[in-house]
Amino acid sequence: MWAPCEEEPAAECGKLTVPIDWSAPDGPTVDIAVARRKATDPAARIGSLVINPGGPGGSGVESVYGAPWSYTEELQKRFDIVGFDPRGVGHSNPVICSASVYNQMPHTVMKSQADFDAWNVFTKKLHVDCRERTGPLYDHVDSKDVARDLDALRAALGEEKLTYYGISYGTLIGQMYAELFPTASARSASTATWTTASASRASCPPRRSPSRTPSTSSSAGATRTRTASCTARTCAGSGRACWTRRAAASSSPRAPARR
């Protein structure tokens, strides 16, 4: 059931009820917040365009509020712009953690095994706290469950196939959806600055002088030199620390690398 959004009456808001655990569809449920702006030219309407602004943690509902300033007039003529807050985000039963626990986070750069051990202790403590405050949903806020919610939204909108636009982390949602529901994907567009890869490590890679690991790749006749530094991030729900390599690229006027 659609109704004018309280925060932006020009848009319509509603809720989609889905299982907390998709492997137990008859179990407890969670309401997913949804918003839409109808196509401005009903005669030219193609269908619904579902959007996600990324994050993780970005609100698709709020993105719909700002859609008139973010999408072309032509796109708004032909599509209902639809956004949703993924489970655990915004208006969709957000994950809640104690600030007093979160603020105990160790320094993000690990230099020793002791630093790594401190992160393990912290993430386990944060995991317990967040789960106690959030409830069972905390165990089901992964991208696969979000992709299944997205397919439920597609069906609720009456669309045979999904038309989707994802930004940043939203690209992962789109990729996961295409893997799980390949025959239900009609059109998909993704925008991301770069992809970060993460892996669980027992300790930080050995420090070098300088403490960066260079690599090269060719682009437009110039070699792009990439340097990566190792920082820590929290893996929500896993109770462990993991590493992510954040790469910064710069161009240098050298000969193209061989392929």
C-alpha positions in Angstrom: 0.0 0.0 0.0 1.5 3.3 -1.1 1.0 6.6 0.7 2.7 10.0 0.6 6.1 9.9 2.4 6.1 11.8 5.7 9.5 13.3 4.9 8.8 14.0 1.2 5.1 14.1 0.3 5.9 14.3 -3.4 7.1 10.7 -3.2 5.2 7.6 -2.2 6.3 5.3 0.6 5.4 1.7 1.5 6.8 -1.4 3.2 7.6 -4.8 1.9 7.5 -7.7 4.4 10.1 -10.4 3.9 11.5 -13.3 5.9 14.4 -12.5 8.2 15.9 -15.9 7.1 15.0 -16.7 3.5 15.8 -20.4 4.2 12.9 -20.3 6.7 10.2 -18.3 4.7 7.5 -19.0 7.2 9.6 -17.7 10.1 9.9 -14.2 11.6 9.7 -11.2 9.2 11.2 -7.8 8.7 9.7 -4.8 7.0 11.7 -3.2 4.2 11.1 0.5 3.6 10.4 1.4 0.0 9.9 4.7 -1.8 9.0 5.7 -5.4 8.4 8.6 -7.7 6.0 7.7 -10.5 7.0 8.2 -14.1 6.2 11.8 -15.1 4.8 10.7 -18.5 2.5 7.7 -17.9 2.1 7.2 -21.7 5.8 6.8 -22.2 6.4 4.7 -19.0 8.5 1.5 -19.5 8.4 0.2 -15.9 10.2 0.6 -12.6 13.9 1.5 -12.1 15.1 0.2 -8.7 18.1 2.1 -7.4 20.6 1.7 -4.5 23.1 4.4 -3.6 25.7 2.1 -2.0 27.5 2.4 1.3 26.9 -0.1 2.7 24.4 1.9 4.7 23.1 4.3 2.1 19.3 4.9 2.1 17.6 4.1 -1.2 14.4 5.8 0.2 16.3 9.1 0.7 17.8 8.7 -2.8 14.2 8.7 -4.2 13.5 11.9 -2.3 16.3 13.5 -4.3 15.6 11.8 -7.6 14.5 14.9 -9.5 17.9 16.4 -9.1 19.8 13.1 -9.8 18.2 11.6 -12.9 17.5 13.0 -16.3 14.1 14.2 -17.3 13.9 11.5 -20.0 14.6 8.8 -17.4 12.0 10.2 -15.1 9.4 10.2 -17.9 9.9 6.5 -18.7 10.5 4.9 -15.3 9.0 4.9 -11.8 12.1 5.6 -9.7 12.1 3.1 -6.8 14.5 2.9 -3.8 14.6 0.8 -0.7 16.6 0.8 2.5 18.3 -2.6 2.6 17.6 -4.8 5.7 19.6 -3.4 8.7 19.7 0.1 7.2 17.8 3.3 7.8 14.0 2.6 8.1 14.5 -1.2 7.6 15.2 -2.3 11.1 18.7 -0.7 11.4 21.5 -2.5 13.0 22.0 -1.0 16.5 25.2 -1.1 18.5 26.3 0.6 21.7 28.4 3.7 21.1 30.3 2.9 24.3 31.4 -0.4 22.8 32.0 0.9 19.3 34.2 3.7 20.6 36.6 1.1 22.0 37.8 0.4 18.4 41.6 0.0 18.3 43.7 2.0 15.9 42.9 1.0 12.3 46.6 0.4 11.3 47.9 -2.8 12.8 51.7 -3.0 13.3 52.0 -6.2 15.4 50.4 -9.4 16.4 49.3 -7.7 19.6 47.4 -5.1 17.5 45.7 -7.9 15.6 44.8 -9.7 18.8 43.3 -6.5 20.1 41.1 -6.2 17.0 39.9 -9.8 17.4 38.9 -9.1 21.0 37.1 -5.9 19.9 35.2 -7.4 17.0 33.9 -10.3 19.1 32.8 -7.9 21.8 31.1 -5.6 19.2 29.5 -8.6 17.5 27.8 -9.7 20.7 26.7 -6.2 21.6 25.2 -5.4 18.1 23.4 -8.8 18.0 21.9 -8.3 21.4 20.6 -4.8 20.4 19.5 -5.7 16.9 18.1 -9.2 17.3 18.1 -12.2 14.9 18.2 -9.9 11.8 21.9 -9.2 12.6 22.7 -12.7 11.4 21.0 -12.0 8.0 22.2 -8.7 6.7 24.5 -10.1 4.0 24.3 -9.2 0.3 22.6 -12.5 -0.7 19.7 -11.8 1.6 19.4 -8.3 0.3 19.4 -9.7 -3.3 16.5 -12.0 -2.4 14.7 -9.0 -0.9 15.3 -7.2 -4.2 13.6 -10.0 -6.1 10.7 -9.9 -3.7 10.5 -6.1 -4.5 10.6 -6.8 -8.2 7.6 -9.2 -7.9 5.7 -6.8 -5.6 6.1 -4.0 -8.2 4.6 -6.3 -10.9 7.7 -6.4 -13.0 8.6 -9.6 -14.9 12.2 -8.6 -15.0 14.3 -6.2 -12.9 15.7 -2.9 -14.2 18.4 -1.8 -11.6 20.9 0.9 -11.1 23.5 0.5 -8.3 26.3 2.8 -7.1 29.3 1.8 -5.1 28.3 -1.1 -2.8 25.0 -1.1 -4.8 27.0 -2.7 -7.6 27.5 -5.8 -5.4 23.8 -6.1 -4.8 23.2 -6.0 -8.5 25.9 -8.6 -9.1 24.6 -10.9 -6.5 21.1 -10.5 -7.9 22.2 -11.4 -11.4 24.0 -14.5 -10.0 20.9 -15.7 -8.1 18.2 -14.7 -10.6 19.9 -14.6 -14.0 16.6 -15.0 -15.9 14.9 -12.1 -14.0 17.5 -9.4 -14.9 16.4 -7.1 -17.7 18.7 -4.1 -17.5 21.4 -3.3 -15.0 23.8 -0.4 -14.7 26.6 0.0 -12.1 28.9 2.7 -11.1 31.9 2.3 -8.8 35.3 4.1 -8.2 37.1 0.8 -7.6 36.6 -2.6 -6.1 38.3 -3.5 -2.8 39.3 -7.0 -2.1 39.5 -8.3 1.4 40.8 -11.5 3.0 41.3 -12.8 6.5 45.0 -12.6 7.4 46.9 -13.9 10.4 49.0 -10.8 10.5 49.8 -7.7 8.4 52.1 -8.3 5.4 55.8 -7.6 6.1 56.6 -3.9 6.0 58.8 -2.7 3.2 60.7 0.5 2.7 58.7 2.4 1.8 55.8 0.3 3.4 53.8 0.1 0.1 53.5 -2.6 -2.4 53.7 -1.3 -6.0 52.0 -2.9 -9.0 51.5 -1.6 -12.6 48.9 -1.8 -15.2 48.7 -0.2 -18.7 46.1 2.4 -19.6 45.9 4.8 -22.5 49.6 4.5 -23.4 50.8 5.2 -19.9 51.7 2.9 -17.0 49.5 3.4 -14.0 51.5 2.8 -10.8 49.3 1.6 -8.0 50.3 1.6 -4.3 48.4 -0.2 -1.7 48.5 0.1 2.1 47.1 -2.3 4.6 44.4 -1.1 7.0 41.9 -3.0 9.1 38.1 -3.0 9.0 35.4 -4.8 10.9 33.6 -7.7 9.3 30.1 -7.2 10.6 28.6 -10.4 12.1 31.8 -12.4 11.8 33.5 -11.6 15.1 36.9 -11.4 13.4 39.2 -8.8 11.9 40.1 -8.8 8.2 42.3 -6.8 5.9 41.4 -4.6 3.0 43.9 -3.2 0.5 43.0 0.3 -0.6 44.8 1.3 -3.8 45.5 4.8 -5.0 46.4 5.2 -8.7 48.7 7.8 -10.3 49.9 8.1 -13.9 53.5 8.1 -15.0 54.8 8.8 -18.5 56.5 5.4 -18.9 56.1 2.9 -21.7 53.0 0.7 -21.6 53.4 -2.5 -19.7 53.4 -5.7 -21.7 50.3 -7.9 -21.5 
